[in-house]
């Protein structure tokens, strides 16, 4: 007895999602499998992937061009929130999952499917992100996860696929698991499973090795309008072009690599390598511009919001009520975060060397130690007395 008549499957063209097609049909009795491949700027030629899905038994193979939506509606809000999971990972892969879930739900509605499916295993974060996001968008829609339940090893999965004419795309020379979109790449598995093992240079694609970077620094100027990056070196660019060009410039100088052991939601630690050149620099520049344009109390309070925001995105709660509430807070703070940030790129470092804004709260007359100083030095003594009074009283009582 099949679990569903018609299923929309999130499809990447890899082993697991390809095997999901015959598995759903032959083991679970699904009559029609419609695949959906999302173009998120990963640079792959998607037509072969579309054709592979059809050869693997899909009734229909869809390609959704969602790169612009990905940047505008997912990456940019995360930049405004300075979202860094565990203060390091800019969520380049995690941000794609709620969008893919949205595309699945929309396709299911369009084609009258009563279920959606994905190829996630039971150890990763993505299964949570897909399942929870789909439940938030359409709680009546079934979610099927064959790879989580079929219990086959990697070798058995490949053999199962070969029974139905699916060739193995895995090369023995490449033991890594890689996910890529416009925002960056995530690399795991193989030798990287040993946290002591240094990553080989061959795993990187978006960032140059330090030895190969230019011997002269390069400066880039990024302007923001209410927290959204809008120009690069004075040229107004659409969101996708801005990220694309900045990836190239930043990566050329070896900036954007992350090597970390992160805490997965499912309770295990995982060694992950990320490349996210543009995204990391944009968050760094944006955060610096906030230091110029936000008051101290808003800046400090927002740091706690940013940590919670990052955890929500990482943990698959993009469409949750708390995330929506935090979005409202973040958007309110961005009203005056407009200006230009100057970044120096050199030998694997990105250093903020200048910032300016018409909304700047920096006052030269108050900050200077020169003759133009307008700060009332006499007021400091009274301020210090009142500020330190609780400590003074505590000390007096302590000493009796």
FENLIN-V801410 format. One record per residue. RES is the residue in three letters. D_LAST is the distance of its C-alpha to the last C-alpha in whole Angstrom. Layout:
res->RES d_last->D_LAST
res->RES d_last->D_LAST
This chain:
res->UNK d_last->81
res->UNK d_last->80
res->UNK d_last->76
res->UNK d_last->77
res->UNK d_last->81
res->UNK d_last->80
res->UNK d_last->76
res->UNK d_last->75
res->UNK d_last->74
res->UNK d_last->71
res->UNK d_last->73
res->UNK d_last->72
res->UNK d_last->76
res->UNK d_last->74
res->UNK d_last->75
res->UNK d_last->72
res->UNK d_last->73
res->UNK d_last->77
res->UNK d_last->77
res->UNK d_last->76
res->UNK d_last->79
res->UNK d_last->81
res->UNK d_last->79
res->UNK d_last->78
res->UNK d_last->82
res->UNK d_last->83
res->UNK d_last->80
res->UNK d_last->79
res->UNK d_last->82
res->UNK d_last->81
res->UNK d_last->84
res->UNK d_last->83
res->UNK d_last->80
res->UNK d_last->79
res->UNK d_last->77
res->UNK d_last->75
res->UNK d_last->74
res->UNK d_last->71
res->UNK d_last->72
res->UNK d_last->68
res->UNK d_last->69
res->UNK d_last->69
res->UNK d_last->72
res->UNK d_last->74
res->UNK d_last->78
res->UNK d_last->78
res->UNK d_last->82
res->UNK d_last->82
res->UNK d_last->79
res->UNK d_last->81
res->UNK d_last->84
res->UNK d_last->82
res->UNK d_last->81
res->UNK d_last->84
res->UNK d_last->86
res->UNK d_last->83
res->UNK d_last->84
res->UNK d_last->83
res->UNK d_last->85
res->UNK d_last->83
res->UNK d_last->81
res->UNK d_last->79
res->UNK d_last->77
res->UNK d_last->74
res->UNK d_last->73
res->UNK d_last->70
res->UNK d_last->68
res->UNK d_last->68
res->UNK d_last->66
res->UNK d_last->64
res->UNK d_last->62
res->UNK d_last->62
res->UNK d_last->61
res->UNK d_last->59
res->UNK d_last->58
res->UNK d_last->57
res->UNK d_last->55
res->UNK d_last->53
res->UNK d_last->53
res->UNK d_last->51
res->UNK d_last->49
res->UNK d_last->48
res->UNK d_last->49
res->UNK d_last->48
res->UNK d_last->48
res->UNK d_last->45
res->UNK d_last->45
res->UNK d_last->48
res->UNK d_last->51
res->UNK d_last->52
res->UNK d_last->54
res->UNK d_last->58
res->UNK d_last->59
res->UNK d_last->57
res->UNK d_last->58
res->UNK d_last->62
res->UNK d_last->61
res->UNK d_last->61
res->UNK d_last->64
res->UNK d_last->66
res->UNK d_last->65
res->UNK d_last->66
res->UNK d_last->69
res->UNK d_last->70
res->UNK d_last->69
res->UNK d_last->71
res->UNK d_last->74
res->UNK d_last->74
res->UNK d_last->75
res->UNK d_last->77
res->UNK d_last->79
res->UNK d_last->79
res->UNK d_last->77
res->UNK d_last->75
res->UNK d_last->73
res->UNK d_last->71
res->UNK d_last->71
res->UNK d_last->69
res->UNK d_last->69
res->UNK d_last->65
res->UNK d_last->65
res->UNK d_last->62
res->UNK d_last->60
res->UNK d_last->59
res->UNK d_last->57
res->UNK d_last->60
res->UNK d_last->61
res->UNK d_last->58
res->UNK d_last->58
res->UNK d_last->62
res->UNK d_last->62
res->UNK d_last->59
res->UNK d_last->60
res->UNK d_last->64
res->UNK d_last->62
res->UNK d_last->60
res->UNK d_last->63
res->UNK d_last->66
res->UNK d_last->65
res->UNK d_last->68
res->UNK d_last->69
res->UNK d_last->70
res->UNK d_last->68
res->UNK d_last->70
res->UNK d_last->68
res->UNK d_last->71
res->UNK d_last->70
res->UNK d_last->67
res->UNK d_last->69
res->UNK d_last->72
res->UNK d_last->71
res->UNK d_last->73
res->UNK d_last->72
res->UNK d_last->72
res->UNK d_last->76
res->UNK d_last->77
res->UNK d_last->76
res->UNK d_last->78
res->UNK d_last->81
res->UNK d_last->81
res->UNK d_last->81
res->UNK d_last->84
res->UNK d_last->86
res->UNK d_last->86
res->UNK d_last->86
res->UNK d_last->83
res->UNK d_last->83
res->UNK d_last->79
res->UNK d_last->78
res->UNK d_last->76
res->UNK d_last->76
res->UNK d_last->75
res->UNK d_last->74
res->UNK d_last->72
res->UNK d_last->69
res->UNK d_last->67
res->UNK d_last->66
res->UNK d_last->66
res->UNK d_last->65
res->UNK d_last->65
res->UNK d_last->65
res->UNK d_last->65
res->UNK d_last->61
res->UNK d_last->62
res->UNK d_last->62
res->UNK d_last->61
res->UNK d_last->62
res->UNK d_last->61
res->UNK d_last->63
res->UNK d_last->65
res->UNK d_last->63
res->UNK d_last->60
res->UNK d_last->59
res->UNK d_last->58
res->UNK d_last->55
res->UNK d_last->55
res->UNK d_last->59
res->UNK d_last->59
res->UNK d_last->61
res->UNK d_last->64
res->UNK d_last->65
res->UNK d_last->68
res->UNK d_last->66
res->UNK d_last->65
res->UNK d_last->67
res->UNK d_last->65
res->UNK d_last->63
res->UNK d_last->64
res->UNK d_last->63
res->UNK d_last->61
res->UNK d_last->64
res->UNK d_last->67
res->UNK d_last->65
res->UNK d_last->66
res->UNK d_last->65
res->UNK d_last->64
res->UNK d_last->61
res->UNK d_last->62
res->UNK d_last->60
res->UNK d_last->60
res->UNK d_last->59
res->UNK d_last->58
res->UNK d_last->58
res->UNK d_last->56
res->UNK d_last->57
res->UNK d_last->54
res->UNK d_last->53
res->UNK d_last->57
res->UNK d_last->58
res->UNK d_last->62
res->UNK d_last->63
res->UNK d_last->63
res->UNK d_last->64
res->UNK d_last->65
res->UNK d_last->67
res->UNK d_last->67
res->UNK d_last->67
res->UNK d_last->68
res->UNK d_last->65
res->UNK d_last->67
res->UNK d_last->68
res->UNK d_last->65
res->UNK d_last->63
res->UNK d_last->67
res->UNK d_last->67
res->UNK d_last->63
res->UNK d_last->63
res->UNK d_last->66
res->UNK d_last->64
res->UNK d_last->61
res->UNK d_last->63
res->UNK d_last->65
res->UNK d_last->62
res->UNK d_last->60
res->UNK d_last->58
res->UNK d_last->57
res->UNK d_last->57
res->UNK d_last->54
res->UNK d_last->54
res->UNK d_last->51
res->UNK d_last->51
res->UNK d_last->50
res->UNK d_last->49
res->UNK d_last->52
res->UNK d_last->51
res->UNK d_last->53
res->UNK d_last->51
res->UNK d_last->52
res->UNK d_last->51
res->UNK d_last->54
res->UNK d_last->55
res->UNK d_last->56
res->UNK d_last->57
res->UNK d_last->58
res->UNK d_last->59
res->UNK d_last->58
res->UNK d_last->59
res->UNK d_last->59
res->UNK d_last->57
res->UNK d_last->54
res->UNK d_last->54
res->UNK d_last->55
res->UNK d_last->51
res->UNK d_last->50
res->UNK d_last->51
res->UNK d_last->51
res->UNK d_last->47
res->UNK d_last->47
res->UNK d_last->49
res->UNK d_last->46
res->UNK d_last->43
res->UNK d_last->45
res->UNK d_last->46
res->UNK d_last->43
res->UNK d_last->40
res->UNK d_last->37
res->UNK d_last->36
res->UNK d_last->39
res->UNK d_last->40
res->UNK d_last->36
res->UNK d_last->37
res->UNK d_last->41
res->UNK d_last->40
res->UNK d_last->39
res->UNK d_last->42
res->UNK d_last->44
res->UNK d_last->43
res->UNK d_last->44
res->UNK d_last->47
res->UNK d_last->48
res->UNK d_last->47
res->UNK d_last->49
res->UNK d_last->52
res->UNK d_last->52
res->UNK d_last->52
res->UNK d_last->55
res->UNK d_last->53
res->UNK d_last->55
res->UNK d_last->56
res->UNK d_last->53
res->UNK d_last->52
res->UNK d_last->49
res->UNK d_last->50
res->UNK d_last->52
res->UNK d_last->49
res->UNK d_last->47
res->UNK d_last->51
res->UNK d_last->50
res->UNK d_last->47
res->UNK d_last->48
res->UNK d_last->51
res->UNK d_last->49
res->UNK d_last->47
res->UNK d_last->50
res->UNK d_last->52
res->UNK d_last->51
res->UNK d_last->51
res->UNK d_last->54
res->UNK d_last->54
res->UNK d_last->56
res->UNK d_last->54
res->UNK d_last->55
res->UNK d_last->55
res->UNK d_last->56
res->UNK d_last->58
res->UNK d_last->58
res->UNK d_last->59
res->UNK d_last->57
res->UNK d_last->54
res->UNK d_last->54
res->UNK d_last->51
res->UNK d_last->51
res->UNK d_last->52
res->UNK d_last->52
res->UNK d_last->51
res->UNK d_last->52
res->UNK d_last->53
res->UNK d_last->54
res->UNK d_last->50
res->UNK d_last->48
res->UNK d_last->45
res->UNK d_last->44
res->UNK d_last->44
res->UNK d_last->46
res->UNK d_last->45
res->UNK d_last->41
res->UNK d_last->41
res->UNK d_last->43
res->UNK d_last->41
res->UNK d_last->45
res->UNK d_last->46
res->UNK d_last->46
res->UNK d_last->43
res->UNK d_last->42
res->UNK d_last->38
res->UNK d_last->36
res->UNK d_last->34
res->UNK d_last->32
res->UNK d_last->31
res->UNK d_last->29
res->UNK d_last->26
res->UNK d_last->25
res->UNK d_last->26
res->UNK d_last->23
res->UNK d_last->21
res->UNK d_last->21
res->UNK d_last->22
res->UNK d_last->18
res->UNK d_last->16
res->UNK d_last->15
res->UNK d_last->14
res->UNK d_last->12
res->UNK d_last->11
res->UNK d_last->10
res->UNK d_last->9
res->UNK d_last->6
res->UNK d_last->5
res->UNK d_last->5
res->UNK d_last->4
res->UNK d_last->0
